[in-house]
Amino acid sequence: MTQDQVMLLLLKAGIVAGIASVLTWIIVYGRLQPWWRDQIGLSLVTMKVIVTGQLCFLGLAVFLHLSRLDNRLIGWAYTVFTLAITPVMVWRTVVWIRASREPPEGPEE
């Protein structure tokens, strides 16, 4: 087996495992925490969805040899997912800064 074949095999395994692990995290987090009710949870899950989308586009390229240059719809979807990273990260930063300024919840003394 050549180095390129090993790298491709590991990349394929990493894509499948990455998608499975992120989706598992979303499911577990959803069962344990009502993430849709607060900004931190929404920002966490939104970023995980973007990561999953990016892994799916990478999977299309690796498994089906499709890229943004082969199909206009895939190209636009990939572009939108990539462009979404920055505003979501800005939103997450603002949410975390606001959350850090709030007094901690707990029993009052």
N, CA, C and O atoms as a DFTB+ gen file, in Angstrom:
436 C
 N C O
     1  1       0.856      -1.178       0.000
     2  2       0.000       0.000       0.000
     3  2       0.899       1.236       0.000
     4  3       1.830       1.343       0.798
     5  1       0.606       2.159      -0.900
     6  2       1.427       3.363      -1.001
     7  2       1.028       4.379       0.064
     8  3      -0.014       4.255       0.708
     9  1       1.871       5.374       0.231
    10  2       1.579       6.443       1.198
    11  2       0.295       7.171       0.819
    12  3      -0.493       7.510       1.701
    13  1       0.065       7.418      -0.459
    14  2      -1.160       8.089      -0.902
    15  2      -2.398       7.255      -0.603
    16  3      -3.434       7.797      -0.216
    17  1      -2.297       5.941      -0.780
    18  2      -3.431       5.065      -0.483
    19  2      -3.737       5.046       1.017
    20  3      -4.901       5.047       1.416
    21  1      -2.707       5.029       1.830
    22  2      -2.893       5.067       3.283
    23  2      -3.543       6.382       3.686
    24  3      -4.467       6.404       4.499
    25  1      -3.054       7.479       3.112
    26  2      -3.611       8.790       3.440
    27  2      -5.089       8.868       3.043
    28  3      -5.907       9.376       3.810
    29  1      -5.435       8.372       1.860
    30  2      -6.823       8.398       1.408
    31  2      -7.710       7.530       2.291
    32  3      -8.830       7.917       2.624
    33  1      -7.214       6.362       2.666
    34  2      -7.977       5.481       3.556
    35  2      -8.218       6.145       4.907
    36  3      -9.328       6.098       5.437
    37  1      -7.178       6.765       5.465
    38  2      -7.327       7.459       6.745
    39  2      -8.265       8.658       6.619
    40  3      -9.046       8.930       7.531
    41  1      -8.195       9.368       5.509
    42  2      -9.095      10.499       5.279
    43  2     -10.542      10.036       5.213
    44  3     -11.420      10.660       5.810
    45  1     -10.799       8.956       4.499
    46  2     -12.166       8.408       4.414
    47  2     -12.668       7.996       5.801
    48  3     -13.800       8.298       6.179
    49  1     -11.816       7.309       6.544
    50  2     -12.203       6.892       7.902
    51  2     -12.463       8.111       8.779
    52  3     -13.421       8.136       9.552
    53  1     -11.605       9.120       8.655
    54  2     -11.770      10.333       9.451
    55  2     -13.051      11.087       9.121
    56  3     -13.698      11.629      10.016
    57  1     -13.421      11.126       7.850
    58  2     -14.652      11.809       7.438
    59  2     -15.860      11.107       8.036
    60  3     -16.724      11.746       8.637
    61  1     -15.920       9.790       7.871
    62  2     -17.063       9.018       8.391
    63  2     -17.129       9.131       9.915
    64  3     -18.198       9.376      10.475
    65  1     -15.995       8.953      10.578
    66  2     -15.967       9.043      12.042
    67  2     -16.289      10.456      12.513
    68  3     -16.980      10.633      13.516
    69  1     -15.797      11.456      11.799
    70  2     -16.070      12.847      12.169
    71  2     -17.546      13.183      12.086
    72  3     -18.110      13.774      13.007
    73  1     -18.175      12.801      10.969
    74  2     -19.615      13.063      10.810
    75  2     -20.402      12.322      11.889
    76  3     -21.297      12.891      12.513
    77  1     -20.069      11.067      12.102
    78  2     -20.784      10.274      13.118
    79  2     -20.603      10.863      14.517
    80  3     -21.559      10.935      15.289
    81  1     -19.388      11.281      14.844
    82  2     -19.154      11.795      16.192
    83  2     -19.843      13.140      16.422
    84  3     -20.363      13.387      17.510
    85  1     -19.852      14.006      15.421
    86  2     -20.516      15.305      15.584
    87  2     -22.027      15.114      15.687
    88  3     -22.675      15.733      16.531
    89  1     -22.592      14.258      14.831
    90  2     -24.045      14.010      14.911
    91  2     -24.413      13.342      16.237
    92  3     -25.457      13.649      16.814
    93  1     -23.573      12.441      16.718
    94  2     -23.814      11.815      18.027
    95  2     -23.795      12.871      19.123
    96  3     -24.642      12.853      20.015
    97  1     -22.828      13.798      19.065
    98  2     -22.756      14.867      20.061
    99  2     -24.033      15.703      20.044
   100  3     -24.574      16.031      21.099
   101  1     -24.516      16.050      18.848
   102  2     -25.738      16.857      18.747
   103  2     -26.912      16.114      19.372
   104  3     -27.705      16.713      20.099
   105  1     -27.033      14.820      19.099
   106  2     -28.134      14.024      19.650
   107  2     -28.020      13.940      21.175
   108  3     -29.005      14.165      21.879
   109  1     -26.842      13.622      21.685
   110  2     -26.647      13.507      23.139
   111  2     -26.892      14.856      23.808
   112  3     -27.575      14.932      24.829
   113  1     -26.336      15.912      23.235
   114  2     -26.529      17.247      23.808
   115  2     -28.015      17.615      23.808
   116  3     -28.512      18.207      24.766
   117  1     -28.710      17.267      22.742
   118  2     -30.148      17.541      22.676
   119  2     -30.956      16.767      23.705
   120  3     -31.960      17.263      24.216
   121  1     -30.517      15.550      24.007
   122  2     -31.221      14.746      25.020
   123  2     -30.935      15.244      26.439
   124  3     -31.799      15.167      27.313
   125  1     -29.731      15.750      26.661
   126  2     -29.335      16.159      28.004
   127  2     -29.596      17.629      28.312
   128  3     -29.742      18.008      29.475
   129  1     -29.653      18.443      27.285
   130  2     -29.770      19.888      27.475
   131  2     -30.695      20.456      26.408
   132  3     -30.474      20.213      25.222
   133  1     -31.724      21.204      26.792
   134  2     -32.580      21.833      25.776
   135  2     -31.855      23.011      25.115
   136  3     -32.127      24.171      25.424
   137  1     -30.930      22.699      24.201
   138  2     -30.047      23.702      23.607
   139  2     -30.786      24.774      22.825
   140  3     -30.271      25.881      22.666
   141  1     -31.967      24.474      22.339
   142  2     -32.742      25.415      21.531
   143  2     -33.337      26.542      22.366
   144  3     -33.931      27.472      21.821
   145  1     -33.181      26.465      23.695
   146  2     -33.757      27.476      24.580
   147  2     -32.783      28.576      24.994
   148  3     -33.198      29.558      25.610
   149  1     -31.507      28.435      24.671
   150  2     -30.571      29.495      25.059
   151  2     -29.560      29.746      23.939
   152  3     -29.325      28.897      23.078
   153  1     -28.981      30.928      23.983
   154  2     -28.069      31.366      22.930
   155  2     -26.783      30.530      22.882
   156  3     -26.259      30.270      21.799
   157  1     -26.283      30.114      24.023
   158  2     -25.060      29.311      24.026
   159  2     -25.324      27.976      23.335
   160  3     -24.545      27.556      22.480
   161  1     -26.397      27.319      23.692
   162  2     -26.732      26.044      23.060
   163  2     -26.965      26.187      21.566
   164  3     -26.491      25.373      20.775
   165  1     -27.692      27.221      21.187
   166  2     -27.926      27.458      19.759
   167  2     -26.618      27.682      19.015
   168  3     -26.429      27.154      17.919
   169  1     -25.715      28.458      19.599
   170  2     -24.452      28.730      18.913
   171  2     -23.582      27.476      18.821
   172  3     -22.909      27.262      17.813
   173  1     -23.594      26.654      19.859
   174  2     -22.828      25.408      19.827
   175  2     -23.333      24.468      18.733
   176  3     -22.547      23.945      17.943
   177  1     -24.634      24.260      18.694
   178  2     -25.207      23.336      17.719
   179  2     -25.073      23.894      16.304
   180  3     -24.819      23.139      15.366
   181  1     -25.241      25.203      16.140
   182  2     -25.088      25.799      14.808
   183  2     -23.688      25.551      14.274
   184  3     -23.527      25.192      13.107
   185  1     -22.685      25.733      15.098
   186  2     -21.313      25.505      14.637
   187  2     -21.087      24.038      14.318
   188  3     -20.379      23.718      13.363
   189  1     -21.670      23.146      15.095
   190  2     -21.518      21.714      14.817
   191  2     -22.195      21.338      13.502
   192  3     -21.697      20.475      12.779
   193  1     -23.311      21.967      13.187
   194  2     -23.979      21.719      11.906
   195  2     -23.086      22.179      10.751
   196  3     -22.987      21.497       9.731
   197  1     -22.442      23.324      10.909
   198  2     -21.523      23.811       9.874
   199  2     -20.343      22.848       9.710
   200  3     -19.938      22.550       8.586
   201  1     -19.799      22.368      10.812
   202  2     -18.691      21.406      10.743
   203  2     -19.142      20.139      10.017
   204  3     -18.417      19.614       9.172
   205  1     -20.332      19.652      10.345
   206  2     -20.857      18.468       9.685
   207  2     -21.033      18.719       8.193
   208  3     -20.700      17.862       7.375
   209  1     -21.553      19.884       7.838
   210  2     -21.712      20.223       6.427
   211  2     -20.383      20.238       5.697
   212  3     -20.271      19.713       4.589
   213  1     -19.379      20.837       6.312
   214  2     -18.052      20.878       5.692
   215  2     -17.499      19.455       5.507
   216  3     -16.912      19.144       4.470
   217  1     -17.690      18.607       6.507
   218  2     -17.242      17.216       6.377
   219  2     -18.015      16.486       5.274
   220  3     -17.443      15.658       4.564
   221  1     -19.296      16.784       5.127
   222  2     -20.094      16.162       4.062
   223  2     -19.582      16.582       2.681
   224  3     -19.496      15.758       1.771
   225  1     -19.246      17.857       2.530
   226  2     -18.704      18.305       1.244
   227  2     -17.354      17.663       0.962
   228  3     -17.057      17.307      -0.179
   229  1     -16.540      17.515       1.996
   230  2     -15.274      16.817       1.833
   231  2     -15.531      15.360       1.449
   232  3     -14.831      14.797       0.607
   233  1     -16.538      14.761       2.072
   234  2     -16.909      13.386       1.739
   235  2     -17.370      13.241       0.298
   236  3     -17.031      12.260      -0.362
   237  1     -18.145      14.210      -0.203
   238  2     -18.551      14.174      -1.611
   239  2     -17.337      14.170      -2.529
   240  3     -17.305      13.457      -3.532
   241  1     -16.352      14.962      -2.179
   242  2     -15.142      15.040      -3.006
   243  2     -14.337      13.741      -2.933
   244  3     -13.849      13.253      -3.952
   245  1     -14.198      13.183      -1.725
   246  2     -13.355      12.002      -1.555
   247  2     -14.040      10.723      -2.036
   248  3     -13.429       9.907      -2.726
   249  1     -15.313      10.554      -1.669
   250  2     -15.996       9.310      -2.007
   251  2     -16.595       9.317      -3.413
   252  3     -16.545       8.300      -4.105
   253  1     -17.158      10.444      -3.844
   254  2     -17.864      10.502      -5.133
   255  2     -17.129      11.333      -6.177
   256  3     -17.596      11.476      -7.307
   257  1     -15.991      11.873      -5.800
   258  2     -15.186      12.693      -6.708
   259  2     -15.960      13.898      -7.240
   260  3     -15.757      14.327      -8.375
   261  1     -16.852      14.438      -6.401
   262  2     -17.591      15.645      -6.754
   263  2     -16.957      16.824      -6.029
   264  3     -16.578      16.713      -4.863
   265  1     -16.845      17.925      -6.704
   266  2     -16.303      19.113      -6.064
   267  2     -17.167      20.309      -6.426
   268  3     -18.125      20.199      -7.192
   269  1     -16.812      21.440      -5.865
   270  2     -17.545      22.661      -6.155
   271  2     -17.439      23.035      -7.618
   272  3     -18.276      23.781      -8.125
   273  1     -16.432      22.534      -8.302
   274  2     -16.262      22.837      -9.726
   275  2     -17.084      21.918     -10.619
   276  3     -17.333      22.250     -11.778
   277  1     -17.513      20.761     -10.099
   278  2     -18.276      19.804     -10.893
   279  2     -19.767      20.109     -10.931
   280  3     -20.451      19.780     -11.900
   281  1     -20.263      20.735      -9.880
   282  2     -21.698      20.937      -9.757
   283  2     -21.931      22.301      -9.122
   284  3     -21.396      22.602      -8.055
   285  1     -22.729      23.113      -9.785
   286  2     -22.971      24.469      -9.304
   287  2     -23.703      24.476      -7.959
   288  3     -23.394      25.297      -7.096
   289  1     -24.663      23.575      -7.772
   290  2     -25.400      23.512      -6.505
   291  2     -24.444      23.161      -5.353
   292  3     -24.491      23.783      -4.291
   293  1     -23.588      22.172      -5.570
   294  2     -22.607      21.820      -4.542
   295  2     -21.683      23.003      -4.286
   296  3     -21.333      23.285      -3.140
   297  1     -21.290      23.691      -5.346
   298  2     -20.419      24.850      -5.202
   299  2     -21.049      25.940      -4.358
   300  3     -20.400      26.501      -3.476
   301  1     -22.312      26.243      -4.624
   302  2     -22.996      27.282      -3.836
   303  2     -23.199      26.846      -2.389
   304  3     -22.995      27.634      -1.466
   305  1     -23.600      25.589      -2.190
   306  2     -23.808      25.102      -0.823
   307  2     -22.496      25.136      -0.037
   308  3     -22.472      25.554       1.120
   309  1     -21.425      24.703      -0.661
   310  2     -20.116      24.731       0.000
   311  2     -19.695      26.159       0.328
   312  3     -19.156      26.430       1.401
   313  1     -19.946      27.061      -0.607
   314  2     -19.614      28.475      -0.387
   315  2     -20.412      29.045       0.773
   316  3     -19.854      29.754       1.611
   317  1     -21.700      28.755       0.842
   318  2     -22.551      29.262       1.917
   319  2     -22.092      28.705       3.264
   320  3     -21.999      29.449       4.240
   321  1     -21.804      27.396       3.326
   322  2     -21.329      26.811       4.579
   323  2     -20.011      27.446       5.003
   324  3     -19.802      27.710       6.187
   325  1     -19.127      27.691       4.052
   326  2     -17.836      28.293       4.382
   327  2     -18.021      29.735       4.850
   328  3     -17.409      30.152       5.834
   329  1     -18.853      30.487       4.156
   330  2     -19.092      31.880       4.541
   331  2     -19.821      31.987       5.883
   332  3     -19.686      32.993       6.579
   333  1     -20.584      30.972       6.249
   334  2     -21.338      31.000       7.505
   335  2     -20.433      30.888       8.724
   336  3     -20.835      31.268       9.824
   337  1     -19.232      30.380       8.552
   338  2     -18.335      30.188       9.694
   339  2     -18.064      31.504      10.418
   340  3     -18.161      31.559      11.644
   341  1     -17.730      32.556       9.690
   342  2     -17.345      33.817      10.321
   343  2     -18.482      34.460      11.109
   344  3     -18.282      34.782      12.280
   345  1     -19.675      34.666      10.524
   346  2     -20.726      35.286      11.343
   347  2     -21.143      34.428      12.536
   348  3     -21.486      34.963      13.590
   349  1     -21.116      33.107      12.381
   350  2     -21.463      32.241      13.509
   351  2     -20.415      32.360      14.611
   352  3     -20.764      32.383      15.791
   353  1     -19.149      32.436      14.248
   354  2     -18.105      32.586      15.261
   355  2     -18.175      33.956      15.935
   356  3     -17.923      34.060      17.135
   357  1     -18.509      35.001      15.191
   358  2     -18.705      36.324      15.803
   359  2     -19.875      36.262      16.779
   360  3     -19.775      36.754      17.902
   361  1     -20.980      35.659      16.354
   362  2     -22.160      35.498      17.215
   363  2     -21.783      34.720      18.472
   364  3     -22.142      35.118      19.580
   365  1     -21.061      33.609      18.305
   366  2     -20.660      32.800      19.460
   367  2     -19.784      33.609      20.415
   368  3     -19.936      33.510      21.632
   369  1     -18.874      34.405      19.871
   370  2     -18.004      35.229      20.709
   371  2     -18.821      36.211      21.531
   372  3     -18.591      36.357      22.731
   373  1     -19.777      36.889      20.896
   374  2     -20.638      37.848      21.599
   375  2     -21.454      37.130      22.674
   376  3     -21.578      37.625      23.794
   377  1     -22.009      35.971      22.337
   378  2     -22.808      35.203      23.302
   379  2     -21.960      34.818      24.515
   380  3     -22.415      34.954      25.651
   381  1     -20.746      34.344      24.291
   382  2     -19.890      33.930      25.398
   383  2     -19.433      35.114      26.230
   384  3     -19.319      34.997      27.451
   385  1     -19.169      36.246      25.604
   386  2     -18.800      37.442      26.375
   387  2     -19.966      37.874      27.257
   388  3     -19.778      38.178      28.435
   389  1     -21.164      37.901      26.688
   390  2     -22.356      38.268      27.482
   391  2     -22.568      37.291      28.628
   392  3     -22.861      37.700      29.752
   393  1     -22.422      36.001      28.346
   394  2     -22.635      34.982      29.384
   395  2     -21.608      35.103      30.502
   396  3     -21.919      34.837      31.663
   397  1     -20.404      35.496      30.165
   398  2     -19.369      35.619      31.196
   399  2     -19.608      36.817      32.106
   400  3     -19.090      36.864      33.222
   401  1     -20.384      37.778      31.639
   402  2     -20.678      38.965      32.447
   403  2     -21.890      38.781      33.344
   404  3     -22.099      39.561      34.273
   405  1     -22.689      37.758      33.076
   406  2     -23.883      37.508      33.890
   407  2     -23.468      36.881      35.214
   408  3     -22.525      36.093      35.269
   409  1     -24.172      37.233      36.270
   410  2     -23.846      36.594      37.558
   411  2     -24.161      35.109      37.486
   412  3     -25.122      34.706      36.830
   413  1     -23.357      34.296      38.156
   414  2     -23.603      32.855      38.114
   415  2     -24.932      32.518      38.773
   416  3     -25.327      33.121      39.771
   417  1     -25.618      31.528      38.181
   418  2     -26.879      31.070      38.768
   419  2     -26.580      30.128      39.904
   420  3     -25.634      29.343      39.845
   421  1     -27.375      30.206      40.920
   422  2     -27.169      29.319      42.067
   423  2     -27.915      29.849      43.273
   424  3     -28.615      30.858      43.189
   425  1     -27.764      29.176      44.373
   426  2     -28.456      29.628      45.594
   427  2     -27.920      30.990      46.053
   428  3     -26.717      31.251      46.067
   429  1     -28.862      31.820      46.420
   430  2     -28.469      33.154      46.925
   431  2     -28.092      33.026      48.379
   432  3     -28.664      32.220      49.113
   433  1     -27.133      33.820      48.793
   434  2     -26.692      33.761      50.196
   435  2     -27.364      34.810      51.008
   436  3     -27.118      34.913      52.210
